[in-house]
């Protein structure tokens, strides 16, 4: 197996999304829900129907093996949040380095996320840094 992080956390998460797509596609073929076209552009209605059915069946498998479905949900959310945090840390690293070089105090906790893009006090990080270093 190749290094999942060779191209960075964002690409690793895209690879994970492709793995999920492969699982959904295989599941859909088995159930007759052939809604997947091989791209990551999947409608939310398809994700809710097909993904929900897959999760429900995964929960049945968990229950039959003595595992509470909630534990599967908790583990999945924990992994998702950790992987998203890695991606976000990688995305803000250049701003942290720029701030450090300029003597501006900035930490990861200063960033907010607005639809998967970082902001600081409602501003784009580059604009915020420009303002702080004027």
C-alpha positions in Angstrom: 0.0 0.0 0.0 1.2 3.5 -0.8 1.6 6.3 1.7 -1.9 7.8 2.0 -0.4 11.1 3.0 2.2 11.4 0.3 0.3 14.3 -1.3 -1.0 15.8 1.9 -4.0 15.5 4.1 -6.5 17.0 1.7 -5.6 14.4 -1.0 -5.6 11.7 1.7 -9.2 12.7 2.5 -10.1 12.7 -1.2 -8.8 9.2 -1.4 -10.9 8.2 1.6 -13.9 9.7 -0.2 -13.1 7.6 -3.2 -12.9 4.5 -1.0 -16.4 5.3 0.4 -17.7 5.9 -3.1 -16.4 2.4 -4.1 -18.2 0.9 -1.1 -21.5 2.8 -2.0 -21.2 1.7 -5.6 -20.7 -1.9 -4.7 -23.6 -1.8 -2.2 -25.8 -0.1 -4.8 -25.1 -2.8 -7.3 -26.2 -5.4 -4.8 -29.4 -3.6 -3.8 -30.4 -2.4 -7.2 -29.6 1.2 -6.2 -27.3 2.0 -9.1 -27.0 5.7 -8.6 -23.2 6.2 -8.6 -21.5 7.3 -11.7 -17.9 6.9 -10.5 -17.4 10.6 -9.6 -17.3 12.3 -6.2 -20.2 14.4 -7.3 -23.0 12.6 -5.5 -26.3 14.2 -4.8 -27.3 14.6 -1.2 -30.5 12.7 -1.9 -28.4 9.7 -3.1 -26.0 10.0 -0.1 -29.0 10.0 2.3 -30.7 7.1 0.6 -27.8 4.8 -0.3 -25.5 5.9 2.5 -28.3 5.6 5.0 -29.2 2.1 3.8 -25.5 1.0 3.9 -25.2 2.4 7.5 -28.4 0.7 8.6 -27.0 -2.6 7.3 -23.7 -2.0 8.9 -25.6 -1.4 12.2 -27.3 -4.8 11.7 -23.9 -6.4 11.2 -22.6 -4.7 14.4 -25.6 -5.8 16.4 -25.2 -9.4 15.3 -21.6 -9.3 16.4 -22.4 -7.8 19.8 -21.3 -4.2 19.0 -23.6 -1.3 19.7 -24.3 0.7 16.5 -23.6 3.8 18.5 -20.0 2.7 18.9 -19.6 2.4 15.1 -21.0 6.0 14.8 -18.7 7.3 17.5 -15.6 5.7 16.0 -16.5 7.0 12.5 -17.0 10.5 13.8 -13.8 10.4 15.8 -11.8 9.3 12.7 -13.6 11.9 10.4 -12.9 14.8 12.8 -9.2 13.8 13.3 -8.7 13.6 9.6 -10.5 16.9 9.0 -8.3 18.5 11.7 -5.2 17.2 9.9 -6.4 18.7 6.6 -7.2 22.0 8.2 -3.9 22.2 10.1 -2.1 21.7 6.8 -4.2 24.4 5.2 -3.4 27.0 7.8 0.3 26.2 8.2 1.4 28.8 5.7 -0.5 31.5 7.5 1.0 30.5 10.9 4.5 30.5 9.4 3.9 34.0 7.8 2.6 35.3 11.1 5.6 33.9 13.0 8.0 35.4 10.5 6.3 38.8 10.9 6.3 38.6 14.7 2.5 38.3 14.9 1.0 36.0 17.5 -1.3 33.6 15.8 -2.4 30.0 16.8 -4.6 27.4 15.2 -7.4 28.3 17.7 -7.6 31.8 16.2 -9.0 30.3 12.9 -12.7 29.8 12.3 -14.0 27.6 9.5 -16.6 29.0 7.2 -17.8 26.4 4.7 -14.4 24.6 4.6 -12.3 27.8 4.4 -10.4 29.4 7.2 -11.2 32.9 8.5 -9.8 35.0 11.3 -12.2 37.6 12.8 -14.4 37.2 9.7 -11.5 37.9 7.3 -9.5 35.9 4.9 -6.3 34.9 6.7 -4.1 36.7 4.1 -6.1 39.9 4.5 -6.0 39.6 8.3 -2.2 39.2 8.2 -1.9 42.1 5.8 -3.9 44.2 8.2 -1.8 43.1 11.2 1.5 43.8 9.5 0.7 47.2 8.0 
